[in-house]
Amino acid sequence: MPNESQLGGEFTLAIFKLNGQMLAAGDKLAEPAGITVAWWQVMGAVLRQPLTVAGIGRQMGITRQAVQRIANRLIAEGLLQASPNPAHKRSPLLTPTTDGRLVIERIRPGQAAFSTRLIKSFGRAEFQVLISELERMSTVLSELSVGAE
């Protein structure tokens, strides 16, 4: 029976592998729309509501600096727009442009088909439990600090 360190290591490697697989699948799904999975991730964060660069980073679990580089490129490409933020003058709110929304719409059919196949392989109820457990893991990780005993 593995000890906590070994079990934690197995978990970490499984998550790293899963992350790589999801990024590769995302790149394939985003490719027909002419964007990368990183662009899709940033644009997807602001589809429902405008967010700041820092807000996108928090929501997606990536650094503000990484989001800023991608956001700058998406703005230059005409896929995102920056609007004044009444709550913070130096941190604009980002929203997709009409062209940005069209790009995301081109991804939807492939993403829907992929999601359907993925969910069928688990079963809907089991897949919903999986999502819930991953969200729980994310909450726990947010509360823990590395190196704390």
C-alpha positions in Angstrom: 0.0 0.0 0.0 1.5 3.4 -1.0 2.3 5.9 1.7 0.9 9.5 1.5 4.0 10.8 -0.4 3.7 8.0 -3.0 0.0 8.4 -3.3 0.3 12.2 -3.7 3.0 11.7 -6.3 0.8 9.3 -8.3 -2.0 11.9 -8.1 0.2 14.7 -9.2 1.5 12.7 -12.2 -2.0 11.7 -13.2 -3.2 15.3 -13.1 -0.1 16.5 -15.1 -0.9 13.8 -17.7 -4.6 14.7 -17.8 -3.7 18.4 -18.2 -1.5 17.7 -21.1 -4.2 15.5 -22.7 -6.8 18.2 -22.3 -4.5 20.9 -23.7 -3.8 18.7 -26.7 -7.5 18.0 -27.3 -8.2 21.7 -26.8 -5.6 22.7 -29.4 -7.2 20.3 -31.9 -10.6 21.6 -31.2 -9.5 25.3 -31.5 -7.3 24.7 -34.6 -10.2 25.0 -37.1 -11.0 28.5 -35.7 -7.4 29.6 -36.1 -6.7 30.0 -32.4 -4.8 28.1 -29.7 -6.2 26.5 -26.6 -4.6 29.4 -24.5 -6.5 31.9 -26.6 -9.7 29.9 -26.2 -9.1 29.7 -22.4 -8.8 33.5 -22.0 -11.7 34.2 -24.4 -13.9 31.6 -22.8 -13.4 33.3 -19.4 -15.1 36.5 -20.6 -17.9 35.1 -22.6 -20.5 35.4 -19.8 -19.2 38.5 -18.2 -16.4 41.1 -18.5 -13.4 40.4 -16.4 -10.0 42.0 -15.7 -6.8 40.3 -16.6 -6.4 39.4 -12.9 -9.9 38.1 -12.7 -9.3 35.8 -15.7 -6.1 34.6 -14.1 -7.9 33.7 -10.9 -10.8 32.0 -12.7 -8.5 30.0 -14.9 -5.7 29.3 -12.5 -3.0 31.0 -14.5 -0.8 33.9 -13.8 -1.8 37.5 -14.5 1.3 37.9 -16.6 0.4 35.0 -18.9 -3.2 36.3 -19.3 -1.9 39.8 -20.0 0.4 38.5 -22.9 -2.5 36.6 -24.4 -5.0 39.4 -23.9 -2.7 41.9 -25.6 -2.5 39.6 -28.6 -6.3 39.0 -28.7 -6.9 42.7 -28.6 -4.4 43.3 -31.4 -6.2 40.5 -33.4 -9.5 42.2 -32.8 -10.9 39.3 -30.8 -11.1 41.0 -27.4 -11.8 44.6 -26.5 -10.8 46.5 -23.3 -13.4 48.8 -21.7 -13.1 51.2 -18.8 -13.5 49.5 -15.4 -15.4 51.8 -12.9 -14.0 49.8 -10.0 -10.3 50.2 -11.1 -9.0 52.7 -13.6 -5.8 50.8 -14.4 -7.5 47.4 -14.8 -9.8 47.4 -17.8 -12.6 45.0 -18.3 -12.1 42.6 -21.2 -15.0 41.3 -23.4 -15.0 39.4 -26.7 -15.7 41.4 -29.9 -18.2 40.2 -32.4 -15.3 38.5 -34.3 -14.2 36.9 -31.1 -17.6 35.5 -30.5 -17.7 34.1 -34.0 -14.3 32.4 -33.5 -15.7 30.7 -30.4 -18.8 29.7 -32.3 -16.6 27.9 -34.8 -15.2 25.7 -32.0 -18.6 24.8 -30.5 -19.6 21.9 -32.9 -16.4 20.0 -32.4 -16.3 20.7 -28.7 -20.0 19.5 -28.3 -19.2 16.3 -30.2 -16.1 15.7 -28.1 -18.0 16.4 -24.8 -20.8 14.0 -25.8 -18.3 11.2 -26.5 -16.4 11.9 -23.2 -19.6 12.0 -21.1 -21.0 8.8 -22.7 -17.7 7.0 -21.8 -18.3 7.8 -18.1 -22.1 8.0 -17.9 -23.8 11.4 -17.1 -24.2 10.8 -13.4 -20.6 9.6 -12.9 -19.3 12.6 -15.0 -21.2 15.0 -12.8 -19.7 13.5 -9.7 -16.3 13.7 -11.4 -16.8 17.5 -12.0 -17.9 18.0 -8.4 -14.9 16.2 -7.1 -12.5 18.2 -9.3 -14.1 21.4 -8.1 -13.7 20.2 -4.5 -10.0 19.4 -5.2 -9.6 22.9 -6.6 -11.1 24.4 -3.5 -8.9 22.3 -1.2 -5.8 23.3 -3.2 -6.7 26.9 -3.0 -6.9 26.6 0.8 -3.6 24.7 1.2 -0.2 26.3 1.0 2.7 24.3 -0.3 5.3 23.7 2.3 3.0 24.3 5.3 2.8 21.5 7.8 
